[in-house]
């Protein structure tokens, strides 16, 4: 598997404030999530990989080259910033054509790629309208399109769902997943939302206070962290006892009983406990750990 | 009976790009080309076109008037036409320089300010260009526009003067040196105004602030330097009159045409050695360029 990004003892400080504290990780092909709370160092890491800022020490490698010194390699990268970055008085087609040329594509190819890419993100009909009149969701899609217009090897997305309503967020996550699966383009996206990462990513790197606290495949990660929440209409105490008799100790979380790290035949044991306690089941659903719980667990 | 043919639309899905990739040279050209388009409002709404084209027309009007005078003076003045001092190429920048200075102040910042205000600059710098590539390409783009805008009226004037002469071919033959002179003088004016306009624009994200500051430099320095230099007089006054920033390119124009302009006839700075005048012009051209470059060079990864 090709290593697309590599952080080697990567450290970045701003004066006395340490944004990244000697982190090490590698990112391979596929969709990788960079998870962390605000201020964890996600945006700093992305900017280091793009060569927008220089590391205090260590190195950030992109496609096998040092990000701080390689200019040409950026022709094979895409970047979607968290903040607004679109000129309001320019049409999307014009803007994307220019962005493609900036990545080295000749004008005729750039125009063609701009139209194709806008079609893929669902903005083909709107492509000649000035972007100042676009909704937040449409602007996010143009921002994604400008990362794809030159057919990069790797795209870095900084909080791609920031500011979107639930519908827009859903569309954006679907588009990101499609980009990774159908377009064959690798992505690394940063988010503070566990759900976004789980839905779109193959692997995950968790940052906290400038340090890597977890990394691995999303599947193994969620297996470790998955819990089951059970709500019953009555006989909850009997159910707790029945579960304990079967070696399962549930946690009480409001009206729900939470069973952590459920694997294999434990589902059968839970079913048996429900029957034994004669507890009518209202809801049984997987429950993901919140980001803070991951950090707390790591702190322990 | 024929069977009607129906079209079918196929979604061929995402296609990887297999065409040429021209890297950094293409990226530099793209920034340059976009700079030209921004300066002229191309690819933007109608409002973006008003400012540059209004100034281009305004810069051409004095030349058109002078050309018409030159073309009709023989018929209107008859035998006295020889006694009338027709406007020359050397006079033009003295008469119309303020239009070019305001053009630079109004249009120049548009090439830099919105990119930083809208943070589009971050999308540039993650592509295969550096901050230096970006600013040099933008500088070259505005320099190109300024040069063409300063040359255009001179060509209108040349056309008027040639057509107004008894024999246009003879006029062009006799006055052939005017063309390289006004080309050089226009270039000198363009380099000067481009440098100052973009240096100021590199320090603000608001085009209006930049424009006001640039106009302030040119307009306020005129009465300030003129009044102060005349009050003090002598050699000190001559040097102080160099602070009239709007007049510096006209001094170069006088040197190129080897004659005093209407607007510089009484300027004390003309008393200074030519090398001093040229040196001051060079400083006022190179320093803003370096200031602007440093500002963007710092954005270099």
Boltz contact constraints between the chains, C-beta under 6 A:
constraints:
  - contact:
      token1: [A, 50]
      token2: [B, 126]
      max_distance: 6.0
  - contact:
      token1: [A, 51]
      token2: [B, 301]
      max_distance: 6.0
  - contact:
      token1: [A, 52]
      token2: [B, 301]
      max_distance: 6.0
  - contact:
      token1: [A, 68]
      token2: [B, 301]
      max_distance: 6.0
  - contact:
      token1: [A, 71]
      token2: [B, 128]
      max_distance: 6.0
  - contact:
      token1: [A, 71]
      token2: [B, 130]
      max_distance: 6.0
  - contact:
      token1: [A, 72]
      token2: [B, 23]
      max_distance: 6.0
  - contact:
      token1: [A, 72]
      token2: [B, 128]
      max_distance: 6.0
  - contact:
      token1: [A, 74]
      token2: [B, 126]
      max_distance: 6.0
  - contact:
      token1: [A, 74]
      token2: [B, 127]
      max_distance: 6.0
  - contact:
      token1: [A, 74]
      token2: [B, 128]
      max_distance: 6.0
  - contact:
      token1: [A, 75]
      token2: [B, 23]
      max_distance: 6.0
  - contact:
      token1: [A, 75]
      token2: [B, 128]
      max_distance: 6.0
  - contact:
      token1: [A, 79]
      token2: [B, 126]
      max_distance: 6.0
  - contact:
      token1: [A, 81]
      token2: [B, 122]
      max_distance: 6.0
  - contact:
      token1: [A, 83]
      token2: [B, 119]
      max_distance: 6.0
  - contact:
      token1: [A, 85]
      token2: [B, 119]
      max_distance: 6.0
  - contact:
      token1: [A, 85]
      token2: [B, 120]
      max_distance: 6.0
  - contact:
      token1: [A, 85]
      token2: [B, 122]
      max_distance: 6.0
  - contact:
      token1: [A, 85]
      token2: [B, 123]
      max_distance: 6.0
  - contact:
      token1: [A, 87]
      token2: [B, 118]
      max_distance: 6.0
  - contact:
      token1: [A, 87]
      token2: [B, 120]
      max_distance: 6.0
  - contact:
      token1: [A, 89]
      token2: [B, 44]
      max_distance: 6.0
  - contact:
      token1: [A, 89]
      token2: [B, 45]
      max_distance: 6.0
  - contact:
      token1: [A, 94]
      token2: [B, 43]
      max_distance: 6.0
  - contact:
      token1: [A, 98]
      token2: [B, 34]
      max_distance: 6.0
  - contact:
      token1: [A, 101]
      token2: [B, 30]
      max_distance: 6.0
  - contact:
      token1: [A, 102]
      token2: [B, 27]
      max_distance: 6.0
  - contact:
      token1: [A, 102]
      token2: [B, 30]
      max_distance: 6.0
  - contact:
      token1: [A, 102]
      token2: [B, 127]
      max_distance: 6.0
  - contact:
      token1: [A, 103]
      token2: [B, 127]
      max_distance: 6.0
  - contact:
      token1: [A, 104]
      token2: [B, 21]
      max_distance: 6.0
  - contact:
      token1: [A, 104]
      token2: [B, 22]
      max_distance: 6.0
  - contact:
      token1: [A, 104]
      token2: [B, 23]
      max_distance: 6.0
  - contact:
      token1: [A, 104]
      token2: [B, 26]
      max_distance: 6.0
  - contact:
      token1: [A, 104]
      token2: [B, 27]
      max_distance: 6.0
  - contact:
      token1: [A, 106]
      token2: [B, 20]
      max_distance: 6.0
  - contact:
      token1: [A, 109]
      token2: [B, 19]
      max_distance: 6.0
  - contact:
      token1: [A, 120]
      token2: [B, 14]
      max_distance: 6.0
  - contact:
      token1: [A, 151]
      token2: [B, 16]
      max_distance: 6.0
  - contact:
      token1: [A, 151]
      token2: [B, 17]
      max_distance: 6.0
  - contact:
      token1: [A, 182]
      token2: [B, 14]
      max_distance: 6.0
  - contact:
      token1: [A, 183]
      token2: [B, 14]
      max_distance: 6.0
